[in-house]
């Protein structure tokens, strides 16, 4: 919650804490861990097409370090991330994170000013088809209930989840079907030791 409040103070355009910040919290919840699994870093994403200089990311990292100096912040403007993959420019953060390695990693969270949890789930691509329609509504309700129970004093959240949160709460590690990179996927599973840290996780075939 301290990290979420620090991010909120910056008021970044489309500012979220992404990847392992939320993914690991859900896995900790599934494993009923009494203390959070330590993060290697806290990934901050935002979207500013008017200024894509890396120096701006560094500036935001410095600001966050002033608020929480013990956190290893990593800030990246998603408006320039398309260059790394040779894609057309992304339109927003949700599109950008939809290309991350694992489905379960394609998530981001921020504090919301709304009175209830807002779950964003893309339905514009075939990869997001499983998160559309009534199944999306059910997943949203279920995910919101789970998040509320595990962070009940936290207040409302805004969540980006291009593939929904079904896979996260199912305890799987699955390759991104929209942009599969098997070699990178397998290396990350081995190097990050996810199945050792959270032993009930299963790698989806």
Secondary structure, 3 states (H helix, E strand, C coil): CHHHHHHHHHCCCCCEEECHHHHHHHHHHHCCCCCCCCCCCEEEEECCCCCCCHHHHHHHHHHHHHHCCCCCEEEEECCCCHHHHCCCCCCCHHHHHCCCCEHHHCEEEEECCCCCCEEECCCCCHHHHHHCHHHHHHHHHHHHHHHHHHCCCCCCEEEEECCCCHHHHHCEECECCCCCCHHHHHHHHHHHCHHHHCCCCEECC
